[in-house]
Amino acid sequence: MKKYLILFSLLIIGLSSCQKLDSTVVAGNQATVDDAKIQAYLTANKLSYTKDASGIYYQIVTPGTDPKPTSSSIVKITYSYGYLNGVAIGSIVGVQAKLSGFNVAGLRIAVTKIGTGGRIMIIVPSGLAHGSSPTDNIPGNSILVYTIDLIGIPAS
């Protein structure tokens, strides 16, 4: 019986010493993986994008006219999006909403870089898209590519 008690104690000590994986470390690793994939994609396709401090890559096709929206602006946009491998997911035409209400952080960041009539193409790392959780049939850790047109900034 004493033998089982010692064995049980060792098992408990062993299990309690197991370290949980810190989600910020995992997210940091995924950001590194995403960035390497994006850079390989840009190189392979001879594309020139600018990397924002947030981690999104963007190319302003048409700057549009000032003023540019802020995160609290109501915007009217049209966008199409897909995966880095070129597979289209869908498109949205003429949606009007408060910019802060869009669930993809990369999209919110990008729209503030153009004015009315502007077009921007962006590559969004998974952490600024839907993260590690599957959403609306989009697998977790998906890098997304958007083409966004800012139709206007309606008065609120």
Contacts in CASP RR format, 6 or more apart in sequence:
PFRMAT RR
TARGET T0000
AUTHOR 0000-0000-0000
METHOD contacts of the structure
MODEL  1
MKKYLILFSLLIIGLSSCQKLDSTVVAGNQATVDDAKIQAYLTANKLSYT
KDASGIYYQIVTPGTDPKPTSSSIVKITYSYGYLNGVAIGSIVGVQAKLS
GFNVAGLRIAVTKIGTGGRIMIIVPSGLAHGSSPTDNIPGNSILVYTIDL
IGIPAS
26 132 0 8 1.000
27 127 0 8 1.000
27 132 0 8 1.000
30 125 0 8 1.000
30 126 0 8 1.000
30 127 0 8 1.000
30 131 0 8 1.000
30 132 0 8 1.000
30 141 0 8 1.000
31 55 0 8 1.000
31 125 0 8 1.000
31 127 0 8 1.000
33 141 0 8 1.000
34 125 0 8 1.000
34 126 0 8 1.000
34 127 0 8 1.000
34 141 0 8 1.000
34 143 0 8 1.000
35 55 0 8 1.000
35 125 0 8 1.000
37 84 0 8 1.000
37 143 0 8 1.000
38 57 0 8 1.000
38 84 0 8 1.000
38 123 0 8 1.000
38 125 0 8 1.000
38 143 0 8 1.000
41 47 0 8 1.000
41 84 0 8 1.000
41 123 0 8 1.000
42 48 0 8 1.000
42 49 0 8 1.000
42 57 0 8 1.000
42 123 0 8 1.000
47 59 0 8 1.000
48 59 0 8 1.000
49 57 0 8 1.000
49 58 0 8 1.000
49 59 0 8 1.000
49 121 0 8 1.000
49 123 0 8 1.000
50 57 0 8 1.000
50 58 0 8 1.000
50 59 0 8 1.000
51 57 0 8 1.000
52 58 0 8 1.000
52 109 0 8 1.000
54 105 0 8 1.000
54 106 0 8 1.000
54 109 0 8 1.000
54 128 0 8 1.000
55 125 0 8 1.000
55 128 0 8 1.000
56 106 0 8 1.000
56 109 0 8 1.000
56 110 0 8 1.000
56 122 0 8 1.000
56 123 0 8 1.000
56 124 0 8 1.000
56 125 0 8 1.000
56 128 0 8 1.000
57 122 0 8 1.000
57 123 0 8 1.000
58 110 0 8 1.000
58 113 0 8 1.000
58 120 0 8 1.000
58 121 0 8 1.000
58 122 0 8 1.000
58 123 0 8 1.000
59 120 0 8 1.000
59 121 0 8 1.000
59 122 0 8 1.000
60 113 0 8 1.000
60 114 0 8 1.000
60 118 0 8 1.000
60 119 0 8 1.000
60 120 0 8 1.000
61 118 0 8 1.000
61 119 0 8 1.000
61 120 0 8 1.000
61 121 0 8 1.000
62 114 0 8 1.000
62 117 0 8 1.000
62 118 0 8 1.000
62 119 0 8 1.000
63 114 0 8 1.000
63 115 0 8 1.000
63 118 0 8 1.000
64 114 0 8 1.000
64 115 0 8 1.000
64 116 0 8 1.000
64 117 0 8 1.000
64 118 0 8 1.000
64 150 0 8 1.000
65 115 0 8 1.000
65 116 0 8 1.000
65 117 0 8 1.000
65 118 0 8 1.000
66 115 0 8 1.000
67 115 0 8 1.000
67 153 0 8 1.000
68 112 0 8 1.000
68 113 0 8 1.000
68 114 0 8 1.000
68 115 0 8 1.000
69 75 0 8 1.000
69 99 0 8 1.000
69 111 0 8 1.000
69 112 0 8 1.000
69 115 0 8 1.000
69 150 0 8 1.000
69 153 0 8 1.000
70 99 0 8 1.000
70 112 0 8 1.000
71 99 0 8 1.000
71 100 0 8 1.000
71 108 0 8 1.000
71 112 0 8 1.000
72 98 0 8 1.000
72 99 0 8 1.000
72 100 0 8 1.000
73 98 0 8 1.000
73 99 0 8 1.000
73 153 0 8 1.000
73 156 0 8 1.000
74 96 0 8 1.000
74 97 0 8 1.000
74 98 0 8 1.000
74 99 0 8 1.000
74 153 0 8 1.000
74 154 0 8 1.000
74 156 0 8 1.000
75 96 0 8 1.000
75 97 0 8 1.000
75 98 0 8 1.000
75 99 0 8 1.000
75 111 0 8 1.000
75 150 0 8 1.000
75 152 0 8 1.000
75 153 0 8 1.000
75 154 0 8 1.000
76 94 0 8 1.000
76 95 0 8 1.000
76 96 0 8 1.000
76 150 0 8 1.000
76 151 0 8 1.000
76 152 0 8 1.000
76 153 0 8 1.000
76 154 0 8 1.000
77 92 0 8 1.000
77 94 0 8 1.000
77 95 0 8 1.000
77 111 0 8 1.000
77 148 0 8 1.000
77 149 0 8 1.000
77 150 0 8 1.000
77 151 0 8 1.000
77 152 0 8 1.000
78 91 0 8 1.000
78 92 0 8 1.000
78 93 0 8 1.000
78 94 0 8 1.000
78 95 0 8 1.000
78 148 0 8 1.000
78 149 0 8 1.000
78 151 0 8 1.000
79 91 0 8 1.000
79 92 0 8 1.000
79 107 0 8 1.000
79 146 0 8 1.000
79 147 0 8 1.000
79 148 0 8 1.000
79 149 0 8 1.000
80 88 0 8 1.000
80 90 0 8 1.000
80 91 0 8 1.000
80 92 0 8 1.000
80 146 0 8 1.000
80 147 0 8 1.000
81 88 0 8 1.000
81 89 0 8 1.000
81 90 0 8 1.000
81 91 0 8 1.000
81 144 0 8 1.000
81 145 0 8 1.000
81 146 0 8 1.000
81 147 0 8 1.000
82 88 0 8 1.000
82 89 0 8 1.000
82 90 0 8 1.000
82 144 0 8 1.000
82 145 0 8 1.000
82 146 0 8 1.000
83 89 0 8 1.000
83 142 0 8 1.000
83 143 0 8 1.000
83 144 0 8 1.000
83 145 0 8 1.000
84 123 0 8 1.000
84 143 0 8 1.000
84 144 0 8 1.000
84 145 0 8 1.000
86 145 0 8 1.000
89 138 0 8 1.000
89 144 0 8 1.000
94 151 0 8 1.000
96 154 0 8 1.000
99 108 0 8 1.000
99 111 0 8 1.000
99 112 0 8 1.000
100 108 0 8 1.000
101 108 0 8 1.000
102 108 0 8 1.000
103 130 0 8 1.000
103 135 0 8 1.000
104 124 0 8 1.000
104 128 0 8 1.000
104 129 0 8 1.000
104 130 0 8 1.000
104 144 0 8 1.000
104 146 0 8 1.000
105 124 0 8 1.000
105 127 0 8 1.000
105 128 0 8 1.000
105 129 0 8 1.000
106 122 0 8 1.000
106 124 0 8 1.000
106 128 0 8 1.000
106 129 0 8 1.000
107 122 0 8 1.000
107 124 0 8 1.000
107 146 0 8 1.000
107 148 0 8 1.000
109 128 0 8 1.000
110 120 0 8 1.000
110 122 0 8 1.000
110 146 0 8 1.000
110 148 0 8 1.000
111 120 0 8 1.000
111 148 0 8 1.000
111 150 0 8 1.000
113 120 0 8 1.000
114 120 0 8 1.000
114 148 0 8 1.000
114 150 0 8 1.000
115 150 0 8 1.000
115 152 0 8 1.000
115 153 0 8 1.000
116 150 0 8 1.000
116 151 0 8 1.000
116 152 0 8 1.000
116 153 0 8 1.000
117 149 0 8 1.000
117 150 0 8 1.000
117 151 0 8 1.000
117 152 0 8 1.000
118 149 0 8 1.000
118 150 0 8 1.000
119 147 0 8 1.000
119 148 0 8 1.000
119 149 0 8 1.000
119 150 0 8 1.000
120 147 0 8 1.000
120 148 0 8 1.000
120 150 0 8 1.000
121 145 0 8 1.000
121 146 0 8 1.000
121 147 0 8 1.000
121 148 0 8 1.000
122 145 0 8 1.000
122 146 0 8 1.000
122 148 0 8 1.000
123 143 0 8 1.000
123 144 0 8 1.000
123 145 0 8 1.000
124 143 0 8 1.000
124 144 0 8 1.000
124 145 0 8 1.000
124 146 0 8 1.000
125 143 0 8 1.000
126 132 0 8 1.000
126 140 0 8 1.000
126 141 0 8 1.000
126 142 0 8 1.000
126 143 0 8 1.000
126 144 0 8 1.000
129 138 0 8 1.000
129 142 0 8 1.000
129 143 0 8 1.000
129 144 0 8 1.000
130 136 0 8 1.000
130 138 0 8 1.000
130 140 0 8 1.000
130 142 0 8 1.000
130 144 0 8 1.000
131 140 0 8 1.000
131 141 0 8 1.000
131 142 0 8 1.000
132 140 0 8 1.000
132 141 0 8 1.000
133 140 0 8 1.000
134 140 0 8 1.000
138 144 0 8 1.000
END
